[in-house]
Amino acid sequence: MINGYEKLAKKREEKGFTYQDMAEKLGISKCYYWQLEHKKRRLYYDLAKRIALILETKPDELFYEETNE
């Protein structure tokens, strides 16, 4: 199963955006964005919404992880 952060990276790459591109669009540093995508920094909902808007999707589609219980 693909997790939310892997979906984020895949969607970013599909759109042709680099870490730097995303950082500039979000008004954060490239390092900060890299840390978000690699689960080194906590992602808050308001930033998740902004990322989803840039990637033309919904936050739940990127970050919600389905469980098979």
PDB file with one MODEL, atoms N, CA, C and O in Angstrom:
MODEL        1
ATOM      1  N   MET A   1       0.845  -1.181   0.000  1.00  0.00           N
ATOM      2  CA  MET A   1       0.000   0.000   0.000  1.00  0.00           C
ATOM      3  C   MET A   1       0.890   1.244   0.000  1.00  0.00           C
ATOM      4  O   MET A   1       1.881   1.316   0.727  1.00  0.00           O
ATOM      5  N   ILE A   2       0.528   2.189  -0.806  1.00  0.00           N
ATOM      6  CA  ILE A   2       1.283   3.433  -0.918  1.00  0.00           C
ATOM      7  C   ILE A   2       0.793   4.402   0.166  1.00  0.00           C
ATOM      8  O   ILE A   2      -0.410   4.599   0.333  1.00  0.00           O
ATOM      9  N   ASN A   3       1.741   5.007   0.902  1.00  0.00           N
ATOM     10  CA  ASN A   3       1.321   5.932   1.954  1.00  0.00           C
ATOM     11  C   ASN A   3       1.161   7.339   1.398  1.00  0.00           C
ATOM     12  O   ASN A   3       1.525   7.619   0.257  1.00  0.00           O
ATOM     13  N   GLY A   4       0.607   8.219   2.229  1.00  0.00           N
ATOM     14  CA  GLY A   4       0.306   9.580   1.803  1.00  0.00           C
ATOM     15  C   GLY A   4       1.515  10.351   1.320  1.00  0.00           C
ATOM     16  O   GLY A   4       1.420  11.125   0.368  1.00  0.00           O
ATOM     17  N   TYR A   5       2.633  10.151   1.957  1.00  0.00           N
ATOM     18  CA  TYR A   5       3.819  10.904   1.569  1.00  0.00           C
ATOM     19  C   TYR A   5       4.381  10.409   0.243  1.00  0.00           C
ATOM     20  O   TYR A   5       4.941  11.189  -0.528  1.00  0.00           O
ATOM     21  N   GLU A   6       4.233   9.125  -0.021  1.00  0.00           N
ATOM     22  CA  GLU A   6       4.630   8.602  -1.331  1.00  0.00           C
ATOM     23  C   GLU A   6       3.700   9.131  -2.411  1.00  0.00           C
ATOM     24  O   GLU A   6       4.139   9.428  -3.522  1.00  0.00           O
ATOM     25  N   LYS A   7       2.405   9.252  -2.086  1.00  0.00           N
ATOM     26  CA  LYS A   7       1.443   9.824  -3.042  1.00  0.00           C
ATOM     27  C   LYS A   7       1.803  11.272  -3.326  1.00  0.00           C
ATOM     28  O   LYS A   7       1.718  11.726  -4.467  1.00  0.00           O
ATOM     29  N   LEU A   8       2.204  11.995  -2.292  1.00  0.00           N
ATOM     30  CA  LEU A   8       2.593  13.394  -2.457  1.00  0.00           C
ATOM     31  C   LEU A   8       3.773  13.510  -3.419  1.00  0.00           C
ATOM     32  O   LEU A   8       3.735  14.310  -4.354  1.00  0.00           O
ATOM     33  N   ALA A   9       4.804  12.728  -3.197  1.00  0.00           N
ATOM     34  CA  ALA A   9       5.993  12.773  -4.056  1.00  0.00           C
ATOM     35  C   ALA A   9       5.626  12.414  -5.497  1.00  0.00           C
ATOM     36  O   ALA A   9       6.076  13.066  -6.440  1.00  0.00           O
ATOM     37  N   LYS A  10       4.811  11.378  -5.659  1.00  0.00           N
ATOM     38  CA  LYS A  10       4.419  10.942  -7.005  1.00  0.00           C
ATOM     39  C   LYS A  10       3.620  12.036  -7.715  1.00  0.00           C
ATOM     40  O   LYS A  10       3.862  12.316  -8.889  1.00  0.00           O
ATOM     41  N   LYS A  11       2.676  12.650  -7.013  1.00  0.00           N
ATOM     42  CA  LYS A  11       1.849  13.696  -7.611  1.00  0.00           C
ATOM     43  C   LYS A  11       2.710  14.910  -7.968  1.00  0.00           C
ATOM     44  O   LYS A  11       2.530  15.506  -9.031  1.00  0.00           O
ATOM     45  N   ARG A  12       3.633  15.274  -7.095  1.00  0.00           N
ATOM     46  CA  ARG A  12       4.531  16.403  -7.362  1.00  0.00           C
ATOM     47  C   ARG A  12       5.332  16.142  -8.628  1.00  0.00           C
ATOM     48  O   ARG A  12       5.451  17.015  -9.488  1.00  0.00           O
ATOM     49  N   GLU A  13       5.881  14.938  -8.738  1.00  0.00           N
ATOM     50  CA  GLU A  13       6.684  14.577  -9.904  1.00  0.00           C
ATOM     51  C   GLU A  13       5.834  14.538 -11.172  1.00  0.00           C
ATOM     52  O   GLU A  13       6.297  14.950 -12.236  1.00  0.00           O
ATOM     53  N   GLU A  14       4.589  14.045 -11.071  1.00  0.00           N
ATOM     54  CA  GLU A  14       3.690  14.017 -12.228  1.00  0.00           C
ATOM     55  C   GLU A  14       3.438  15.426 -12.760  1.00  0.00           C
ATOM     56  O   GLU A  14       3.323  15.632 -13.969  1.00  0.00           O
ATOM     57  N   LYS A  15       3.354  16.387 -11.851  1.00  0.00           N
ATOM     58  CA  LYS A  15       3.119  17.783 -12.244  1.00  0.00           C
ATOM     59  C   LYS A  15       4.402  18.453 -12.730  1.00  0.00           C
ATOM     60  O   LYS A  15       4.361  19.569 -13.250  1.00  0.00           O
ATOM     61  N   GLY A  16       5.540  17.780 -12.565  1.00  0.00           N
ATOM     62  CA  GLY A  16       6.807  18.327 -13.034  1.00  0.00           C
ATOM     63  C   GLY A  16       7.408  19.345 -12.080  1.00  0.00           C
ATOM     64  O   GLY A  16       8.250  20.150 -12.479  1.00  0.00           O
ATOM     65  N   PHE A  17       6.980  19.318 -10.813  1.00  0.00           N
ATOM     66  CA  PHE A  17       7.489  20.256  -9.823  1.00  0.00           C
ATOM     67  C   PHE A  17       8.677  19.675  -9.064  1.00  0.00           C
ATOM     68  O   PHE A  17       8.692  18.490  -8.731  1.00  0.00           O
ATOM     69  N   THR A  18       9.663  20.510  -8.797  1.00  0.00           N
ATOM     70  CA  THR A  18      10.796  20.134  -7.958  1.00  0.00           C
ATOM     71  C   THR A  18      10.477  20.528  -6.518  1.00  0.00           C
ATOM     72  O   THR A  18       9.468  21.179  -6.248  1.00  0.00           O
ATOM     73  N   TYR A  19      11.351  20.125  -5.601  1.00  0.00           N
ATOM     74  CA  TYR A  19      11.204  20.576  -4.206  1.00  0.00           C
ATOM     75  C   TYR A  19      11.230  22.102  -4.164  1.00  0.00           C
ATOM     76  O   TYR A  19      10.458  22.723  -3.434  1.00  0.00           O
ATOM     77  N   GLN A  20      12.112  22.692  -4.944  1.00  0.00           N
ATOM     78  CA  GLN A  20      12.250  24.147  -4.963  1.00  0.00           C
ATOM     79  C   GLN A  20      10.983  24.810  -5.484  1.00  0.00           C
ATOM     80  O   GLN A  20      10.546  25.826  -4.943  1.00  0.00           O
ATOM     81  N   ASP A  21      10.394  24.246  -6.523  1.00  0.00           N
ATOM     82  CA  ASP A  21       9.143  24.789  -7.067  1.00  0.00           C
ATOM     83  C   ASP A  21       8.056  24.811  -6.000  1.00  0.00           C
ATOM     84  O   ASP A  21       7.373  25.817  -5.810  1.00  0.00           O
ATOM     85  N   MET A  22       7.908  23.686  -5.308  1.00  0.00           N
ATOM     86  CA  MET A  22       6.870  23.601  -4.275  1.00  0.00           C
ATOM     87  C   MET A  22       7.143  24.581  -3.147  1.00  0.00           C
ATOM     88  O   MET A  22       6.233  25.251  -2.659  1.00  0.00           O
ATOM     89  N   ALA A  23       8.388  24.660  -2.740  1.00  0.00           N
ATOM     90  CA  ALA A  23       8.755  25.571  -1.655  1.00  0.00           C
ATOM     91  C   ALA A  23       8.423  27.014  -2.021  1.00  0.00           C
ATOM     92  O   ALA A  23       7.876  27.755  -1.204  1.00  0.00           O
ATOM     93  N   GLU A  24       8.749  27.405  -3.230  1.00  0.00           N
ATOM     94  CA  GLU A  24       8.467  28.774  -3.677  1.00  0.00           C
ATOM     95  C   GLU A  24       6.969  29.044  -3.715  1.00  0.00           C
ATOM     96  O   GLU A  24       6.524  30.113  -3.298  1.00  0.00           O
ATOM     97  N   LYS A  25       6.190  28.093  -4.207  1.00  0.00           N
ATOM     98  CA  LYS A  25       4.742  28.266  -4.274  1.00  0.00           C
ATOM     99  C   LYS A  25       4.123  28.350  -2.880  1.00  0.00           C
ATOM    100  O   LYS A  25       3.106  29.016  -2.688  1.00  0.00           O
ATOM    101  N   LEU A  26       4.736  27.673  -1.909  1.00  0.00           N
ATOM    102  CA  LEU A  26       4.215  27.648  -0.545  1.00  0.00           C
ATOM    103  C   LEU A  26       4.797  28.751   0.336  1.00  0.00           C
ATOM    104  O   LEU A  26       4.285  29.015   1.424  1.00  0.00           O
ATOM    105  N   GLY A  27       5.863  29.391  -0.132  1.00  0.00           N
ATOM    106  CA  GLY A  27       6.507  30.433   0.664  1.00  0.00           C
ATOM    107  C   GLY A  27       7.316  29.886   1.823  1.00  0.00           C
ATOM    108  O   GLY A  27       7.412  30.509   2.881  1.00  0.00           O
ATOM    109  N   ILE A  28       7.902  28.701   1.611  1.00  0.00           N
ATOM    110  CA  ILE A  28       8.754  28.073   2.620  1.00  0.00           C
ATOM    111  C   ILE A  28      10.089  27.725   1.973  1.00  0.00           C
ATOM    112  O   ILE A  28      10.253  27.875   0.762  1.00  0.00           O
ATOM    113  N   SER A  29      11.036  27.265   2.772  1.00  0.00           N
ATOM    114  CA  SER A  29      12.337  26.894   2.209  1.00  0.00           C
ATOM    115  C   SER A  29      12.265  25.513   1.550  1.00  0.00           C
ATOM    116  O   SER A  29      11.394  24.699   1.853  1.00  0.00           O
ATOM    117  N   LYS A  30      13.205  25.287   0.649  1.00  0.00           N
ATOM    118  CA  LYS A  30      13.307  23.987  -0.014  1.00  0.00           C
ATOM    119  C   LYS A  30      13.550  22.890   1.023  1.00  0.00           C
ATOM    120  O   LYS A  30      12.982  21.802   0.932  1.00  0.00           O
ATOM    121  N   CYS A  31      14.391  23.187   1.998  1.00  0.00           N
ATOM    122  CA  CYS A  31      14.698  22.224   3.056  1.00  0.00           C
ATOM    123  C   CYS A  31      13.444  21.866   3.854  1.00  0.00           C
ATOM    124  O   CYS A  31      13.198  20.698   4.155  1.00  0.00           O
ATOM    125  N   TYR A  32      12.667  22.879   4.188  1.00  0.00           N
ATOM    126  CA  TYR A  32      11.427  22.655   4.945  1.00  0.00           C
ATOM    127  C   TYR A  32      10.489  21.754   4.146  1.00  0.00           C
ATOM    128  O   TYR A  32       9.923  20.814   4.703  1.00  0.00           O
ATOM    129  N   TYR A  33      10.313  22.022   2.850  1.00  0.00           N
ATOM    130  CA  TYR A  33       9.435  21.187   2.028  1.00  0.00           C
ATOM    131  C   TYR A  33       9.966  19.759   1.952  1.00  0.00           C
ATOM    132  O   TYR A  33       9.198  18.805   2.077  1.00  0.00           O
ATOM    133  N   TRP A  34      11.261  19.608   1.750  1.00  0.00           N
ATOM    134  CA  TRP A  34      11.855  18.265   1.689  1.00  0.00           C
ATOM    135  C   TRP A  34      11.556  17.504   2.976  1.00  0.00           C
ATOM    136  O   TRP A  34      11.201  16.326   2.942  1.00  0.00           O
ATOM    137  N   GLN A  35      11.701  18.181   4.102  1.00  0.00           N
ATOM    138  CA  GLN A  35      11.422  17.550   5.393  1.00  0.00           C
ATOM    139  C   GLN A  35       9.962  17.120   5.507  1.00  0.00           C
ATOM    140  O   GLN A  35       9.671  16.064   6.068  1.00  0.00           O
ATOM    141  N   LEU A  36       9.053  17.918   4.986  1.00  0.00           N
ATOM    142  CA  LEU A  36       7.638  17.539   4.995  1.00  0.00           C
ATOM    143  C   LEU A  36       7.416  16.266   4.191  1.00  0.00           C
ATOM    144  O   LEU A  36       6.752  15.336   4.648  1.00  0.00           O
ATOM    145  N   GLU A  37       7.975  16.237   3.000  1.00  0.00           N
ATOM    146  CA  GLU A  37       7.754  15.101   2.101  1.00  0.00           C
ATOM    147  C   GLU A  37       8.411  13.824   2.612  1.00  0.00           C
ATOM    148  O   GLU A  37       8.002  12.724   2.241  1.00  0.00           O
ATOM    149  N   HIS A  38       9.416  13.960   3.452  1.00  0.00           N
ATOM    150  CA  HIS A  38      10.119  12.793   3.980  1.00  0.00           C
ATOM    151  C   HIS A  38       9.788  12.506   5.445  1.00  0.00           C
ATOM    152  O   HIS A  38      10.518  11.791   6.132  1.00  0.00           O
ATOM    153  N   LYS A  39       8.679  13.073   5.905  1.00  0.00           N
ATOM    154  CA  LYS A  39       8.157  12.830   7.258  1.00  0.00           C
ATOM    155  C   LYS A  39       9.145  13.203   8.360  1.00  0.00           C
ATOM    156  O   LYS A  39       9.160  12.578   9.420  1.00  0.00           O
ATOM    157  N   LYS A  40       9.965  14.215   8.113  1.00  0.00           N
ATOM    158  CA  LYS A  40      10.918  14.685   9.115  1.00  0.00           C
ATOM    159  C   LYS A  40      10.350  15.880   9.883  1.00  0.00           C
ATOM    160  O   LYS A  40      10.902  16.305  10.898  1.00  0.00           O
ATOM    161  N   ARG A  41       9.238  16.409   9.377  1.00  0.00           N
ATOM    162  CA  ARG A  41       8.600  17.567   9.992  1.00  0.00           C
ATOM    163  C   ARG A  41       7.085  17.335   9.931  1.00  0.00           C
ATOM    164  O   ARG A  41       6.565  16.785   8.959  1.00  0.00           O
ATOM    165  N   ARG A  42       6.402  17.760  10.976  1.00  0.00           N
ATOM    166  CA  ARG A  42       4.956  17.561  11.042  1.00  0.00           C
ATOM    167  C   ARG A  42       4.243  18.436  10.006  1.00  0.00           C
ATOM    168  O   ARG A  42       4.569  19.609   9.825  1.00  0.00           O
ATOM    169  N   LEU A  43       3.271  17.836   9.340  1.00  0.00           N
ATOM    170  CA  LEU A  43       2.480  18.541   8.343  1.00  0.00           C
ATOM    171  C   LEU A  43       1.142  18.923   8.963  1.00  0.00           C
ATOM    172  O   LEU A  43       0.374  18.056   9.379  1.00  0.00           O
ATOM    173  N   TYR A  44       0.868  20.210   9.023  1.00  0.00           N
ATOM    174  CA  TYR A  44      -0.386  20.709   9.560  1.00  0.00           C
ATOM    175  C   TYR A  44      -1.413  20.835   8.444  1.00  0.00           C
ATOM    176  O   TYR A  44      -1.067  20.981   7.272  1.00  0.00           O
ATOM    177  N   TYR A  45      -2.689  20.777   8.836  1.00  0.00           N
ATOM    178  CA  TYR A  45      -3.762  20.721   7.852  1.00  0.00           C
ATOM    179  C   TYR A  45      -3.791  21.931   6.918  1.00  0.00           C
ATOM    180  O   TYR A  45      -4.041  21.780   5.722  1.00  0.00           O
ATOM    181  N   ASP A  46      -3.540  23.113   7.445  1.00  0.00           N
ATOM    182  CA  ASP A  46      -3.591  24.298   6.578  1.00  0.00           C
ATOM    183  C   ASP A  46      -2.549  24.216   5.464  1.00  0.00           C
ATOM    184  O   ASP A  46      -2.818  24.617   4.332  1.00  0.00           O
ATOM    185  N   LEU A  47      -1.368  23.701   5.778  1.00  0.00           N
ATOM    186  CA  LEU A  47      -0.330  23.540   4.762  1.00  0.00           C
ATOM    187  C   LEU A  47      -0.684  22.392   3.814  1.00  0.00           C
ATOM    188  O   LEU A  47      -0.415  22.469   2.615  1.00  0.00           O
ATOM    189  N   ALA A  48      -1.283  21.337   4.346  1.00  0.00           N
ATOM    190  CA  ALA A  48      -1.725  20.218   3.504  1.00  0.00           C
ATOM    191  C   ALA A  48      -2.757  20.707   2.486  1.00  0.00           C
ATOM    192  O   ALA A  48      -2.733  20.276   1.333  1.00  0.00           O
ATOM    193  N   LYS A  49      -3.657  21.594   2.895  1.00  0.00           N
ATOM    194  CA  LYS A  49      -4.648  22.152   1.973  1.00  0.00           C
ATOM    195  C   LYS A  49      -3.977  22.965   0.882  1.00  0.00           C
ATOM    196  O   LYS A  49      -4.367  22.877  -0.283  1.00  0.00           O
ATOM    197  N   ARG A  50      -2.974  23.754   1.239  1.00  0.00           N
ATOM    198  CA  ARG A  50      -2.264  24.570   0.244  1.00  0.00           C
ATOM    199  C   ARG A  50      -1.504  23.691  -0.742  1.00  0.00           C
ATOM    200  O   ARG A  50      -1.485  23.974  -1.940  1.00  0.00           O
ATOM    201  N   ILE A  51      -0.877  22.623  -0.244  1.00  0.00           N
ATOM    202  CA  ILE A  51      -0.161  21.687  -1.115  1.00  0.00           C
ATOM    203  C   ILE A  51      -1.145  21.035  -2.083  1.00  0.00           C
ATOM    204  O   ILE A  51      -0.877  20.948  -3.281  1.00  0.00           O
ATOM    205  N   ALA A  52      -2.274  20.582  -1.567  1.00  0.00           N
ATOM    206  CA  ALA A  52      -3.282  19.935  -2.411  1.00  0.00           C
ATOM    207  C   ALA A  52      -3.800  20.893  -3.483  1.00  0.00           C
ATOM    208  O   ALA A  52      -4.020  20.485  -4.623  1.00  0.00           O
ATOM    209  N   LEU A  53      -3.992  22.140  -3.132  1.00  0.00           N
ATOM    210  CA  LEU A  53      -4.457  23.132  -4.104  1.00  0.00           C
ATOM    211  C   LEU A  53      -3.444  23.292  -5.237  1.00  0.00           C
ATOM    212  O   LEU A  53      -3.820  23.329  -6.409  1.00  0.00           O
ATOM    213  N   ILE A  54      -2.180  23.385  -4.893  1.00  0.00           N
ATOM    214  CA  ILE A  54      -1.113  23.511  -5.897  1.00  0.00           C
ATOM    215  C   ILE A  54      -1.086  22.282  -6.815  1.00  0.00           C
ATOM    216  O   ILE A  54      -0.874  22.403  -8.022  1.00  0.00           O
ATOM    217  N   LEU A  55      -1.304  21.103  -6.228  1.00  0.00           N
ATOM    218  CA  LEU A  55      -1.248  19.860  -6.998  1.00  0.00           C
ATOM    219  C   LEU A  55      -2.600  19.479  -7.606  1.00  0.00           C
ATOM    220  O   LEU A  55      -2.758  18.403  -8.183  1.00  0.00           O
ATOM    221  N   GLU A  56      -3.568  20.387  -7.461  1.00  0.00           N
ATOM    222  CA  GLU A  56      -4.899  20.210  -8.052  1.00  0.00           C
ATOM    223  C   GLU A  56      -5.573  18.920  -7.604  1.00  0.00           C
ATOM    224  O   GLU A  56      -6.055  18.137  -8.423  1.00  0.00           O
ATOM    225  N   THR A  57      -5.598  18.713  -6.304  1.00  0.00           N
ATOM    226  CA  THR A  57      -6.239  17.548  -5.713  1.00  0.00           C
ATOM    227  C   THR A  57      -6.806  17.950  -4.361  1.00  0.00           C
ATOM    228  O   THR A  57      -6.810  19.131  -4.014  1.00  0.00           O
ATOM    229  N   LYS A  58      -7.281  16.981  -3.601  1.00  0.00           N
ATOM    230  CA  LYS A  58      -7.821  17.228  -2.263  1.00  0.00           C
ATOM    231  C   LYS A  58      -6.846  16.675  -1.229  1.00  0.00           C
ATOM    232  O   LYS A  58      -6.162  15.687  -1.495  1.00  0.00           O
ATOM    233  N   PRO A  59      -6.774  17.296  -0.054  1.00  0.00           N
ATOM    234  CA  PRO A  59      -5.855  16.804   0.978  1.00  0.00           C
ATOM    235  C   PRO A  59      -6.068  15.325   1.302  1.00  0.00           C
ATOM    236  O   PRO A  59      -5.105  14.575   1.459  1.00  0.00           O
ATOM    237  N   ASP A  60      -7.329  14.911   1.402  1.00  0.00           N
ATOM    238  CA  ASP A  60      -7.606  13.509   1.728  1.00  0.00           C
ATOM    239  C   ASP A  60      -7.069  12.554   0.670  1.00  0.00           C
ATOM    240  O   ASP A  60      -6.624  11.454   0.997  1.00  0.00           O
ATOM    241  N   GLU A  61      -7.107  12.961  -0.583  1.00  0.00           N
ATOM    242  CA  GLU A  61      -6.596  12.096  -1.649  1.00  0.00           C
ATOM    243  C   GLU A  61      -5.089  11.928  -1.567  1.00  0.00           C
ATOM    244  O   GLU A  61      -4.553  10.901  -1.983  1.00  0.00           O
ATOM    245  N   LEU A  62      -4.399  12.935  -1.031  1.00  0.00           N
ATOM    246  CA  LEU A  62      -2.940  12.856  -0.894  1.00  0.00           C
ATOM    247  C   LEU A  62      -2.509  12.184   0.401  1.00  0.00           C
ATOM    248  O   LEU A  62      -1.614  11.338   0.402  1.00  0.00           O
ATOM    249  N   PHE A  63      -3.145  12.562   1.499  1.00  0.00           N
ATOM    250  CA  PHE A  63      -2.598  12.209   2.805  1.00  0.00           C
ATOM    251  C   PHE A  63      -3.368  11.158   3.586  1.00  0.00           C
ATOM    252  O   PHE A  63      -2.850  10.624   4.567  1.00  0.00           O
ATOM    253  N   TYR A  64      -4.588  10.851   3.176  1.00  0.00           N
ATOM    254  CA  TYR A  64      -5.373   9.861   3.899  1.00  0.00           C
ATOM    255  C   TYR A  64      -4.878   8.475   3.547  1.00  0.00           C
ATOM    256  O   TYR A  64      -4.797   8.105   2.376  1.00  0.00           O
ATOM    257  N   GLU A  65      -4.550   7.714   4.576  1.00  0.00           N
ATOM    258  CA  GLU A  65      -4.074   6.343   4.355  1.00  0.00           C
ATOM    259  C   GLU A  65      -5.163   5.363   4.721  1.00  0.00           C
ATOM    260  O   GLU A  65      -5.624   5.330   5.861  1.00  0.00           O
ATOM    261  N   GLU A  66      -5.573   4.569   3.756  1.00  0.00           N
ATOM    262  CA  GLU A  66      -6.598   3.566   4.009  1.00  0.00           C
ATOM    263  C   GLU A  66      -5.980   2.378   4.707  1.00  0.00           C
ATOM    264  O   GLU A  66      -4.847   1.987   4.425  1.00  0.00           O
ATOM    265  N   THR A  67      -6.738   1.813   5.618  1.00  0.00           N
ATOM    266  CA  THR A  67      -6.287   0.607   6.309  1.00  0.00           C
ATOM    267  C   THR A  67      -7.185  -0.543   5.903  1.00  0.00           C
ATOM    268  O   THR A  67      -8.372  -0.359   5.635  1.00  0.00           O
ATOM    269  N   ASN A  68      -6.614  -1.714   5.861  1.00  0.00           N
ATOM    270  CA  ASN A  68      -7.360  -2.927   5.502  1.00  0.00           C
ATOM    271  C   ASN A  68      -7.616  -3.734   6.740  1.00  0.00           C
ATOM    272  O   ASN A  68      -7.032  -4.801   6.928  1.00  0.00           O
ATOM    273  N   GLU A  69      -8.492  -3.230   7.592  1.00  0.00           N
ATOM    274  CA  GLU A  69      -8.791  -3.941   8.848  1.00  0.00           C
ATOM    275  C   GLU A  69     -10.038  -4.752   8.700  1.00  0.00           C
ATOM    276  O   GLU A  69     -10.455  -5.421   9.646  1.00  0.00           O
TER     277      GLU A  69
ENDMDL
END
